[in-house]
Amino acid sequence: MAAGPGTEALAFRQLRDLVATQEALIERLRLRIAIQEENFVCKEDYEAVVKKLEKEEEEHSKTKILLAKEAEKLQFALGEIEVLSKQLEREKQVFEKALSNVKSKALRESTKKDKLISKCNEIESHIMKQEDLLNDKENEIKELQQFITKQKQTLKTQVSDLKIQKQQESYIAQVLEKKQKKGLK
């Protein structure tokens, strides 16, 4: 059997189509290989990443344990803080009450002191008035004593003058009596 020119051309076209299809398939395979090579990880890298992940998981587990311990410590510390805060609040209330009492007492003492100072000032003013009165009375007494002294002196002088006058009158009377007696004789 002899092949005709039409058969050869058909066979050539079919071979050409087959080669084109295979080339397209090869190209798709190359693209897929290129994509896979981009996404490909070598075994050593994969094992290193797995070891790193395992180590990180181990560290994470240790960290979780530490975190749990620290959280427990934190809860304990928060409990202590709450107890201390309540104690501090009670002590603050006691202190504020004591401070209020001290302030009230200080105010009462200050008022009492002010009243005493006022009373002392009144007494001092009264004493000063009494001293002024006493001074006035003493001055009056001195004036009266001076007047009495002058009066005594005046009276002494008058008594002395009266004595002299009486003596003079007595003398004159005697002289007159003697003259009368002589004149009668």
C-alpha positions in Angstrom: 0.0 0.0 0.0 1.2 3.1 -1.1 0.5 6.3 0.7 -0.6 9.2 -1.2 0.3 12.7 -1.0 -2.8 13.4 1.0 -2.0 10.8 3.6 1.5 12.1 4.1 0.3 15.6 4.5 -2.4 14.4 7.0 0.2 12.3 8.9 2.6 15.3 8.8 -0.2 17.6 10.1 -1.1 15.1 12.8 2.6 14.7 13.8 2.9 18.5 13.8 -0.3 18.8 16.0 1.1 16.1 18.2 4.4 17.9 18.6 2.6 21.2 19.2 0.4 19.5 21.9 3.4 17.9 23.5 5.3 21.2 23.4 2.3 22.9 25.1 2.2 20.1 27.6 5.9 20.4 28.2 5.5 24.1 28.6 2.7 23.6 31.2 4.8 21.1 33.0 7.8 23.5 33.1 5.5 26.2 34.5 4.1 23.8 37.1 7.7 22.7 38.0 8.7 26.4 38.3 5.8 27.1 40.6 6.5 24.0 42.6 10.2 24.9 42.8 9.1 28.3 44.1 6.9 26.6 46.7 9.4 23.8 47.3 11.2 23.5 50.6 14.2 21.3 50.9 14.1 18.6 53.6 16.9 20.1 55.7 15.0 23.5 55.8 11.8 21.7 56.6 13.4 19.8 59.4 15.0 22.9 60.7 11.7 24.8 60.7 10.0 21.8 62.4 12.7 21.7 65.1 12.4 25.5 65.5 8.6 25.1 65.8 9.0 22.3 68.4 11.4 24.5 70.3 9.1 27.5 70.1 6.2 25.2 71.3 8.4 24.0 74.2 9.3 27.7 75.0 5.6 28.6 74.7 4.7 25.8 77.1 7.4 27.0 79.6 6.2 30.5 79.2 2.6 29.4 79.8 3.7 27.7 83.0 5.7 30.8 84.1 2.7 32.9 83.2 0.4 30.7 85.3 2.9 31.0 88.2 3.2 34.8 87.8 -0.6 35.1 87.5 -0.9 33.1 90.8 1.7 35.4 92.4 -0.2 38.4 90.9 -3.5 37.2 92.4 -1.9 36.7 95.7 -0.3 40.1 95.6 -3.6 41.7 94.5 -5.2 39.9 97.5 -2.6 41.3 99.8 -3.0 44.8 98.3 -6.7 44.6 98.9 -6.2 43.5 102.5 -3.6 46.3 103.0 -5.8 48.8 101.3 -8.7 48.0 103.6 -6.3 48.2 106.6 -5.0 51.5 105.3 -8.5 52.8 104.9 -9.4 51.7 108.5 -6.2 53.4 109.8 -7.0 56.5 107.7 -10.5 56.7 109.2 -9.0 56.2 112.7 -6.4 58.9 112.0 -9.0 61.3 110.6 -11.2 60.7 113.6 -8.3 61.4 116.0 -7.3 64.4 113.9 -10.8 65.7 114.1 -10.9 65.2 117.9 -7.5 67.0 118.2 -8.8 69.9 116.0 -12.0 70.1 118.1 -10.0 70.0 121.3 -7.6 72.6 120.0 -10.5 74.8 119.0 -12.1 74.4 122.4 -8.7 75.2 124.1 -8.2 78.2 121.8 -11.7 79.5 122.6 -11.0 78.9 126.3 -7.6 80.7 125.9 -9.3 83.6 124.1 -11.9 83.8 126.9 -9.2 83.8 129.6 -7.2 86.4 127.7 -10.4 88.5 127.4 -11.1 88.1 131.1 -7.4 88.9 132.0 -7.7 92.0 129.9 -10.9 93.0 131.7 -9.2 92.4 135.1 -6.1 94.3 134.0 -8.4 97.2 132.8 -10.2 97.1 136.1 -6.9 97.0 138.1 -5.7 100.0 136.1 -8.9 101.9 136.8 -8.6 100.9 140.5 -4.9 102.0 140.5 -6.0 105.3 138.9 -8.6 105.7 141.6 -6.1 104.9 144.3 -3.6 107.3 142.8 -6.4 110.0 142.7 -7.3 109.2 146.4 -3.6 109.2 147.4 -3.2 112.6 145.7 -6.3 113.8 147.4 -5.0 112.5 150.8 -1.6 114.2 150.1 -3.4 117.5 149.3 -5.6 117.1 152.5 -2.5 116.3 154.5 -0.8 119.4 153.1 -3.9 121.4 153.9 -4.1 119.9 157.4 -0.4 120.6 157.9 -1.0 124.2 156.7 -4.0 124.5 159.0 -2.1 123.1 161.9 0.6 125.6 161.2 -2.0 128.3 160.9 -3.7 127.2 164.1 -0.4 127.0 165.9 0.4 130.4 164.7 -3.1 131.6 165.8 -2.8 129.8 169.2 0.6 131.3 169.6 -0.8 134.7 168.6 -3.7 134.2 171.0 -1.4 133.2 173.8 0.7 136.3 173.1 -2.5 138.4 172.9 -3.8 136.8 176.1 -0.5 137.5 177.9 -0.6 141.0 176.5 -4.2 141.5 177.7 -3.4 140.0 181.0 -0.4 142.2 181.3 -2.4 145.2 180.3 -5.1 144.2 182.7 -2.6 143.9 185.5 -1.0 147.2 184.6 -4.4 148.8 184.5 -5.3 147.2 187.8 -2.2 148.5 189.3 -2.8 151.9 188.0 -6.3 151.8 189.3 -5.2 150.7 192.6 -2.6 153.4 192.6 -5.1 155.9 191.4 -7.4 155.0 194.2 -4.9 155.3 196.8 
